[in-house]
Amino acid sequence: MIQSKKRWKIDRPDEKLVNQLAKDLNLSTMLTKILVARGITTSEQANAYLDMDESNLHDPFLLYDMKKAVDRIKQAVEDEEQITIYGDYDAGATRF
């Protein structure tokens, strides 16, 4: 097996805060650790984060060349072309 030369630094969230949020919100400690790691420290913040709706999302057309990308995808679908999607390791974390 290939040995990594990188050392992971794992932050340990405040256990007291994690346990209190888990109790207050009736959530698992695993989920509350993730919330605390993302800077969520109150029940109100956690509820707002977990109960999002579309109004909390950014307009995707604010991204550079989004219209051009959408037009190209539409054209590929119309022409029955194959589409390949690439993403990097944190592509899903663009809102944080």
Long-range contacts (C-beta under 8 A, 24 or more apart in sequence): 11-37, 13-37, 17-41, 21-46, 38-96, 57-95, 58-95
